[in-house]
Amino acid sequence: MSRHFPEFTKNRERLQGIERSGDGGASWTKVSELTRSRVAVLFKNAVYRVGAEGLIVGTDKGKTWKTQGSAVDAEMGPFFGKDENHAVVVGKKGFFETIAGGKTWKQAAPLPFPGCRVDWFGNYAWDPMGNVFYFATTAQPALRYVC
């Protein structure tokens, strides 16, 4: 159980919608139809996901969710920089960066090789101070891209 969020949110039905439990997982209620990433990121008392619609944000312990900004083709992230407006997400076409809270996105780095998969088995990281992007899988060595 999270010390910040005693309630839980749950992934169901192949990333379609978001469910929430207020009783430690004994029961679940669907609270959003938004399509979202597998991983939720807690940053400055808000929970973030990335989905087909762009950033998805919950500010009330997961009771409600809203989209923020514009659409971005991504499945992983967000990874945050100095504040909630500076973030990177990862999709099939590479790493995308926003400095405007998701309102606009630009490609910051490509994926390291053609046919590279962005899925649960990949590991992605971003060092915002050095502007370095990292990628690794269980079958490949770790790679880095310096901007």
ABEGO torsion letter per residue (X at the ends): XBAABABBBBBBGGGBEBBBBAAGGABBBBABABBBBABBBBBGGBBBBBBAAEBBBBAAGGABBBBBEBBBBBABOBBBBABAABBBBBBAAEBBBBAAGGABBBBABBBABBGBBBBAABBBBBBAAAGBBBBBBAABBBBBBBX
